[in-house]
Amino acid sequence: MATHRRPSQSGLTQSARVTVLSAAAATAAATLGGAPASADPQDAATATQARVDRLYEQAEQATERFNKADEHADQLRKQVAQAQDRAARGQESINHMRGALGSVAGAQYRSGGMDPALALLLSEDPDSYLDKAAVLDRLSARQADSLLDLQAAQRKLGQERVEASHKLTELERSRAAVSRHKRVVERKLAEARRLLNSLPSEKRAEHDRTSRSGGGDTPPQLGGAPASGRAGAAVLAAQQAVGKPYIWGANGPTGFDCSGLIQWSYAQAGVSLPRTSQAQRYAGRQVSMDQAQPGDLVAYRDDASHIGMYVGNGQVVHAPYPGAPVRYDPVGMMPVSSVTRV
């Protein structure tokens, strides 16, 4: 989602932000023939392009947060299902145990009356009786064992239900986080599109050209052998994805975001990687850039909010940002923060 023109004012002050937005507004007005005479269209266009770049970067950071929250929600859904399944099995076991104890009580009743102590075998809450030694003394050893088993099963069932309830609550919080991050991404992208549309057509075309870092869809010559057979298979998979659209939150096979492309490519090689670029940077052994081999993961920026796959000859394949499909670009298109060998 990130572009490759890095604005110098990534830490804009409030007054600078106002200046940039004012310049963007002036550019939009100029497009409609109503810009102030004092406005410099070239400066305004440059400021707008820089703001678009920054919005793309922020959107990609939000996309990685979305991916992380979505991955967590998936894990929680599985845990909730498992807890609910355990609770259902526990209830089934308790029902079976109650049925067996009921048969014992029925047999005693038919043979001349049920001992009062056996009534607790069918009670909803035998725990209070179990604390009374006198009651246990009146039961046979077999009946006492059965009752203790029932008590333990009921306690375990209660724990399973509490766990399922807690997981459900956590899942709802995670779903809310997913929705929140999604709104941030969509807002950033909408603002970037609005600013791009405010530019004259020639400036939009210029931004498109300069933001592509000279990359393309022509496979570069591999500069060395892949680090392993699985790395080679991942490179081939990533190359097959070249030309597929960037879709934020997607991990293939018809569209990708940056970490989604990496995860999908290595999955084709039989390797399971985490979903986010921040986690992928630690999914193997880190090496220096001058030791990079095809298949290594190249993370960008200090927060590793963008990631690509090295394919050799100073090139990476990656999913750049909305509107730019999966493609090849120079490895130095942005500041490299780490290189990871899976």
C-alpha positions in Angstrom: 0.0 0.0 0.0 3.0 2.2 0.5 4.4 4.3 -2.3 8.0 4.8 -2.9 8.4 8.6 -2.9 9.1 9.5 0.7 8.1 13.0 1.7 10.7 14.9 3.8 8.0 16.2 6.2 6.9 12.9 7.7 6.7 14.6 11.1 4.6 17.6 10.0 3.8 20.2 12.6 0.2 21.5 12.9 1.1 24.7 11.0 2.8 22.7 8.2 -0.2 20.4 7.9 -2.4 23.4 7.4 0.0 24.7 4.8 -0.1 21.4 2.9 -3.8 21.1 3.0 -4.2 24.8 2.0 -1.9 24.2 -1.0 -3.9 21.1 -2.0 -7.1 23.2 -1.9 -5.5 25.8 -4.0 -4.6 23.2 -6.6 -8.1 21.9 -6.7 -9.4 25.5 -7.2 -6.8 26.0 -10.0 -8.2 22.9 -11.8 -11.6 24.6 -11.8 -10.1 27.9 -12.9 -10.5 29.7 -9.6 -7.1 29.5 -7.9 -5.7 32.6 -6.3 -3.2 34.5 -8.4 -0.6 34.1 -5.8 -0.7 30.3 -5.8 2.2 28.4 -7.4 0.6 25.4 -9.1 3.9 23.5 -9.2 4.4 23.9 -5.5 0.8 23.0 -4.7 1.0 19.9 -6.8 4.2 18.8 -5.2 2.7 19.3 -1.7 -0.4 17.4 -2.7 1.7 14.5 -4.1 3.7 14.4 -0.8 0.4 14.3 1.2 -0.9 11.4 -1.0 2.3 9.5 -0.3 2.0 10.0 3.4 -1.6 8.9 3.3 -0.7 5.7 1.5 1.9 5.0 4.2 -0.6 5.6 7.0 -3.1 3.4 5.2 -0.6 0.6 5.0 0.2 0.9 8.7 -3.5 0.7 9.4 -3.8 -2.3 7.1 -1.2 -4.2 9.1 -3.1 -3.4 12.3 -6.3 -4.6 10.6 -4.5 -7.8 9.5 -3.2 -8.4 13.0 -6.7 -7.9 14.6 -8.3 -10.0 11.9 -5.8 -12.8 12.5 -6.5 -12.6 16.3 -10.2 -12.8 15.7 -9.8 -15.9 13.6 -7.8 -17.5 16.4 -10.4 -16.5 18.9 -13.2 -17.9 16.8 -11.5 -21.3 16.8 -10.9 -21.1 20.5 -14.5 -20.3 21.2 -15.7 -23.2 19.0 -13.4 -25.5 20.9 -14.5 -24.3 24.3 -18.2 -24.6 23.3 -17.5 -28.1 22.0 -15.8 -29.1 25.3 -18.8 -27.7 27.2 -21.2 -29.7 25.0 -19.3 -32.9 25.6 -19.2 -32.2 29.3 -22.9 -31.8 29.5 -23.4 -35.0 27.5 -21.2 -36.8 30.0 -23.1 -35.4 32.9 -26.4 -36.4 31.4 -25.0 -40.0 30.9 -23.8 -40.1 34.5 -27.1 -38.9 35.8 -28.9 -41.5 33.8 -26.8 -44.2 35.3 -27.3 -43.0 38.8 -31.0 -42.7 38.2 -31.1 -46.3 37.2 -29.5 -47.2 40.6 -32.0 -45.1 42.5 -34.9 -46.6 40.6 -33.8 -50.1 41.3 -33.5 -49.4 45.0 -36.9 -47.7 45.1 -38.5 -50.7 43.4 -36.8 -53.1 45.8 -38.4 -51.5 48.9 -37.8 -47.8 48.9 -34.9 -45.5 48.1 -32.4 -44.5 50.7 -32.8 -40.7 51.3 -29.1 -40.3 50.6 -29.6 -41.4 47.0 -31.9 -38.5 46.3 -28.9 -36.3 46.1 -27.6 -38.4 43.2 -30.3 -36.8 41.0 -30.2 -33.3 42.5 -29.1 -30.4 40.3 -26.5 -29.4 42.9 -25.1 -32.2 45.0 -22.1 -30.2 46.1 -23.6 -28.9 49.3 -24.4 -32.5 50.3 -20.9 -33.7 49.5 -19.5 -31.5 52.2 -21.3 -33.4 54.8 -19.4 -36.5 55.9 -22.6 -38.0 57.3 -24.1 -38.2 53.9 -21.1 -39.9 52.3 -21.0 -42.4 55.2 -24.5 -43.5 54.2 -23.5 -44.3 50.7 -21.8 -47.4 49.4 -18.3 -46.9 48.2 -19.4 -47.3 44.6 -22.2 -44.8 45.0 -19.8 -42.3 46.6 -17.3 -42.7 43.8 -20.1 -42.1 41.2 -21.3 -39.0 43.1 -17.7 -37.6 43.3 -17.3 -38.2 39.6 -20.5 -36.3 38.9 -19.4 -33.4 41.1 -16.0 -33.2 39.3 -17.7 -33.3 35.9 -20.1 -30.5 36.9 -17.3 -28.3 38.2 -15.3 -28.9 34.9 -18.4 -28.0 32.9 -18.8 -24.8 34.8 -15.2 -23.9 34.0 -15.7 -24.7 30.4 -18.7 -22.4 30.2 -16.9 -19.6 31.9 -14.0 -20.0 29.5 -16.3 -19.9 26.5 -18.0 -16.8 27.8 -14.7 -15.0 28.3 -13.5 -16.0 24.8 -16.8 -14.7 23.3 -16.3 -11.4 25.1 -12.7 -11.1 23.8 -13.9 -12.1 20.3 -16.4 -9.2 20.3 -13.6 -6.8 21.3 -11.4 -8.1 18.6 -14.2 -7.7 16.0 -14.6 -4.1 17.1 -10.9 -3.5 16.6 -11.0 -5.0 13.1 -13.9 -2.7 12.2 -12.1 0.3 13.7 -8.9 -0.3 11.7 -10.9 -1.0 8.6 -12.5 2.5 8.9 -9.1 4.1 9.3 -7.8 2.4 6.1 -10.8 3.4 4.1 -10.7 7.0 5.3 -7.0 7.3 4.5 -7.5 5.9 1.0 -10.5 8.0 0.3 -8.6 11.1 1.2 -5.7 10.1 -1.0 -8.0 9.5 -3.9 -9.6 12.9 -3.3 -6.2 14.7 -3.4 -5.1 12.8 -6.5 -8.3 13.7 -8.3 -7.6 17.4 -7.4 -4.5 17.3 -9.5 -4.4 18.2 -13.2 -4.3 15.1 -15.3 -0.6 15.6 -16.3 0.3 15.9 -12.6 -1.6 12.7 -11.8 0.3 10.9 -14.6 3.6 12.3 -13.2 2.8 11.1 -9.7 2.0 7.6 -11.1 5.3 7.4 -13.0 7.5 8.8 -10.2 5.9 6.6 -7.5 6.7 3.4 -9.4 10.5 3.7 -8.8 11.2 2.5 -12.3 9.7 -0.9 -11.5 7.6 -3.0 -13.8 6.3 -6.5 -14.6 9.4 -7.7 -16.5 11.2 -10.5 -14.5 14.7 -9.3 -13.5 17.7 -11.6 -13.9 18.1 -13.6 -10.7 21.2 -12.5 -8.9 22.3 -15.7 -7.2 20.7 -19.0 -6.1 17.8 -19.0 -3.7 18.7 -19.6 -0.1 16.8 -23.0 -0.2 14.4 -25.1 -2.3 11.4 -23.6 -0.5 12.7 -20.1 -1.0 13.0 -20.8 -4.7 9.5 -22.2 -4.8 8.3 -19.0 -3.0 10.0 -16.8 -5.5 8.3 -18.6 -8.4 5.0 -18.2 -6.7 5.5 -14.5 -6.1 6.5 -14.0 -9.7 3.3 -15.7 -10.8 1.4 -13.1 -8.8 3.0 -10.2 -10.7 0.2 -8.1 -12.3 -2.4 -9.1 -9.7 -4.1 -6.1 -8.1 -3.3 -4.7 -4.7 -6.3 -5.3 -2.4 -5.8 -4.3 1.2 -6.4 -7.1 3.6 -6.1 -9.7 0.9 -3.7 -12.7 0.8 -4.5 -14.2 -2.6 -4.9 -15.7 -4.9 -6.6 -13.0 -6.9 -5.3 -10.0 -5.0 -2.8 -9.1 -2.3 -1.6 -6.6 0.2 2.2 -6.5 0.9 2.3 -9.1 3.7 -0.5 -11.1 2.1 1.7 -11.7 -1.0 4.5 -12.9 1.2 2.3 -15.2 3.2 0.7 -16.7 0.1 3.9 -17.1 -1.8 5.5 -19.1 1.0 2.3 -21.1 1.5 2.7 -22.3 -2.1 6.2 -23.6 -1.0 4.6 -25.4 2.0 5.8 -22.9 4.6 3.4 -21.2 7.0 4.2 -17.6 7.8 2.4 -15.1 10.1 0.0 -12.7 8.5 1.6 -9.3 9.3 4.8 -7.8 7.9 5.9 -7.0 11.5 5.6 -10.7 12.4 7.1 -11.9 9.1 10.3 -10.0 9.7 11.0 -12.3 12.7 9.9 -15.5 10.9 13.5 -16.5 10.3 17.1 -15.6 10.6 18.1 -12.0 9.8 21.0 -11.3 7.5 22.6 -8.2 6.1 21.5 -6.7 2.8 24.7 -7.6 1.1 24.1 -11.2 1.9 20.5 -11.2 0.5 19.5 -14.1 -1.7 16.3 -14.7 -3.7 13.5 -15.6 -1.4 14.7 -13.4 1.5 12.1 -11.0 3.0 12.9 -7.3 2.9 11.1 -5.2 5.5 10.8 -1.4 5.1 10.7 1.4 7.5 11.5 1.1 11.2 8.0 -0.3 12.0 8.3 -2.9 9.1 4.9 -1.7 7.8 5.9 -2.7 4.3 7.5 -5.9 3.1 8.7 -7.4 -0.2 10.6 -10.5 -1.4 14.1 -10.2 -2.8 14.4 -11.9 -6.2 18.1 -11.0 -6.9 19.9 -8.4 -9.0 18.9 -5.6 -6.6 15.2 -6.2 -7.1 12.2 -7.1 -5.0 8.7 -8.3 -6.0 6.0 -6.8 -3.8 2.4 -5.5 -3.7 3.0 -1.7 -3.5 -0.3 0.2 -2.8 -3.8 0.6 -4.2 -3.8 1.2 -8.0 -0.4 -0.4 -8.4 -0.4 -4.2 -9.0 2.2 -6.7 -7.8 5.4 -5.8 -9.5 9.2 -5.6 -9.4 11.0 -2.6 -7.9 14.5 -1.7 -6.8 15.3 -3.1 -3.3 16.3 0.4 -2.2 13.0 2.0 -3.1 12.5 2.8 0.6 14.7 2.6 3.7 15.3 -1.1 4.5 14.9 -2.1 8.1 15.8 -5.8 7.9 16.4 -8.8 5.7 15.0 -12.1 6.9 15.9 -15.6 5.6 13.0 -18.0 6.1 
